Amino acid sequence: MSFSESLSNLTHEHSPLTNRRSAIGALSLAGLGLIASSTPASAFIFQKKDSDVPKVVVVNGSSSSNTKRKAPVAGMDDLPSEWVQMQGNLLNDYNRYLSSLRLQRLTPHQVIEAHAKEKGGVWNKLPPKAWWTRMGYTLRVVDRIAVQLNQPVEEIVSAYRCPIYNARCSGAKKGSWHQANVAVDVRFPVRASVVTSTSRNLRDRGLFKGGVGGYSSFTHIDTRGTNMNW
């Protein structure tokens, strides 16, 4: 199911002034502690439009000390130089944001390199800065799944896909949740079927609300706000 088919049911994150408890509850099982109580929340609401990419209203909370802290910038020499130049200063900023999440089994570089891809002469891009917290939510879910599996993340196959790049991806839908920056395709060093079943189990126990798709070599995980399996 695409995001255009379930826009009216989606409230992905919540304002810290109105629904702080529900925001934390949606992210964690009892005792999991995916997000510390000091982590700021943001809210976005998909508004139904005819275009493939949703219009989004973002309400930002105050920044925590973790977000403000300047994290070291990881080496990016292995990324395509043309793509790095296209991203400009946004690349370092995104790396610092990802580092501030302090994920246990997933590195910022793994997330970034998932964007540095080209198909048919079209380069993918980093997500808009106002959308970064959406992916932060999803990455925390992936990190918790990795802890449950007791495995490192082997590869983020796909994360955000800009519309023009998404159109070049074989099998990608026009309404792909990757375009909303709430979805990842992820691979672990275990059978994909194990990852899929573990992800669904944790989701059904309350870790998150979203879609889990099982494929032969990877698992799709998104935090759209409603549960879907395929």
Secondary structure, 3 states (H helix, E strand, C coil): CCHHHCHHHCCCCCCCCCCHHHHHHHHCCCCCCCCCCCCCCEEEEEECCCCCCCEEEEEECCCCHHHHCCCCCCCCCCCCHHHHHHHCCHHHHHHHHHHHCCCCCCCHHHHHHCCCCEECCEECCCCCHHHHHHHHHHHHHHHHHHHHHCCCCCEEEECCCCHHHHCCCCCCCCCCHHHHCCEEEEECCCCHHHHHHHHHHHHHCCCCCCEEEECCCCEEEECCCCCEEC
